Amino acid sequence: MQYHSTRSRQVLCGSKDAVLKGLCPDGGLFVSDEILKASVDMKSLMDKSYEEIVYAVFKVLLDDYTDEELKYCISRAYKGKFETEDLTPVTGIGDKYLLELYHGPTSAFKDMALCMLPQLMSKALKGEKVMILTATSGDTGKAALSGFQDAENIGITVYYPYGKVSDIQYLQMATAEGGNVHVAAVRGNFDDCQTGVKKIFGTMTEEIKNKYNVSLSSANSINVGRLVPQVIYYIEAYKQLVKRGAISYGDKLDYIVPTGNFGDILAGYYAKLLGLPVGKLIVASNENNVLTDFLKTGVYDKNRDFIKTISPSMDILVSSNLERMLFYASGCDCDYVAGLMKDLNEKGRFEVKPEVFDKLREVFDCGYATNEESKQAIAKAFNEDHRLIDPHTACAYKVAEELHTGNKQVILSTASPFKFAKDAYESIFGALEGSASADGFAYMEALSAKTGEKIPEALASLKTKEIRHKDVVDIDGMADFAVKCIEG
Ligand SMILES: *Cc1c(COP(=O)(O)O)cnc(C)c1O
């Protein structure tokens, strides 16, 4: 399968190169025209294991990896890292289903992809080494640290804003284990971290390559190696429902997806292209509902206030993976996509033509939840359906209630409620007694005591883990820190 940019076909490469490069030199995202003609024998996967489904899908989408390499990657990605026997259990919530994507090492769905990406990267390397640089506002950093822990020939350096992450997020990063992981707190905010990392990429990539034979790379959500592992659980959920007789093979399922960067839901589109009987893919946004507006009007406009919500991982105004969907919806028209992205860059908005809009509406529906509605949804799920859900999942739960097509509904549940224990607790029970002095653990414990749900081991154990990373650097010191990590 050949990959090229969403914005041109000038450079063609295999999936290994796409995984290593992440982003195309022209700023576009790696896509393949061939996925439109590709298929997987879905019916035959209905009695296969999660790992066997990974293999069947990767064999098609990442076809320049050898069988041996794929098996190596699959054997290392998930084993021993998940709390549940099924990696992604499907459970009931009222008359709907929850696809639980949060039983991995950091209790959030980004683990599904970040457990696999490092394996795919290490098998794509040809003798050189890689240093991953990542700026994080809190959550992605830990998932990346955990995924890359002890990866072969790859190191990772994470920068987070000093004093501006939650106490639990701080502990998750400061206690990260692995001989190849590095963490620095930066005296600045998240934007400073991100700008600092971009500057290192922009000014030092060549020097570091020449001096140390180390390539700089990133692990962000536009990488093909993050997208492809997310296709699997759409198939896995379908399989589980067929197995227990909730649906028959061939019935259509709607998937409702808490959406920010559009990576998760795009993977659902890939599953549909490969032959999974998908009904509607439903985008659920929070108050930053730029995508909902786009899917209702055909106009994408990021010129609006950025709202801080209780579902921070969806607080996004530029949804980068949407570019891939625009590519497919336009009939693989690179020039057209390049034009839209130019408009977005220059004016902060673009409008799609009617054919593209119709194609998008054929595949997607959408809705959103305000902060208040998310809180009400958490309370309703608990009080009426006896399920504890996190604020991201709550947006999807609210939207699922509104949009019934007649198909069975699967809500993608993207984080453990214990990662957002304060908001989950207050939504259901109101203010915690003695809350002025309550830390993250106090909220987790109170939530667990009142609901009878168990705190995930990975979060509970943070209390007693050794603090391994204590470096605090100035914005100007970020580059030196990276070099120090590379020199080991
Ligand atoms: C990242 C994230 C999302 C959004 O996923 P996208 O792929 O960016 O659309 C939703 N929920 C949680 C908990 C996340 O961490």
The ligand as an SDF file (V2000), in Angstrom:
LIG
                    3D

 15 15  0  0  0  0  0  0  0  0999 V2000
   -7.8500   12.2260   22.9950 C   0  0  0  0  0  0  0  0  0  0  0  0
   -9.1400   11.9500   23.6700 C   0  0  0  0  0  0  0  0  0  0  0  0
  -10.3790   12.0880   23.0150 C   0  0  0  0  0  0  0  0  0  0  0  0
  -10.4900   12.5790   21.5890 C   0  0  0  0  0  0  0  0  0  0  0  0
   -9.9840   11.6810   20.6530 O   0  0  0  0  0  0  0  0  0  0  0  0
   -9.5800   12.2010   19.1850 P   0  0  0  0  0  0  0  0  0  0  0  0
   -8.9450   11.0480   18.5260 O   0  0  0  0  0  0  0  0  0  0  0  0
   -8.5980   13.3340   19.4340 O   0  0  0  0  0  0  0  0  0  0  0  0
  -10.8100   12.6750   18.5310 O   0  0  0  0  0  0  0  0  0  0  0  0
  -11.5330   11.7790   23.7200 C   0  0  0  0  0  0  0  0  0  0  0  0
  -11.4900   11.3820   25.0100 N   0  0  0  0  0  0  0  0  0  0  0  0
  -10.3330   11.2450   25.6760 C   0  0  0  0  0  0  0  0  0  0  0  0
  -10.3500   10.8200   27.1020 C   0  0  0  0  0  0  0  0  0  0  0  0
   -9.1160   11.5150   25.0410 C   0  0  0  0  0  0  0  0  0  0  0  0
   -7.9660   11.3920   25.7270 O   0  0  0  0  0  0  0  0  0  0  0  0
  1  2  1  0
  2  3  1  0
  2 14  2  0
  3  4  1  0
  3 10  2  0
  4  5  1  0
  5  6  1  0
  6  7  2  0
  6  8  1  0
  6  9  1  0
 10 11  1  0
 11 12  2  0
 12 13  1  0
 12 14  1  0
 14 15  1  0
M  END
$$$$
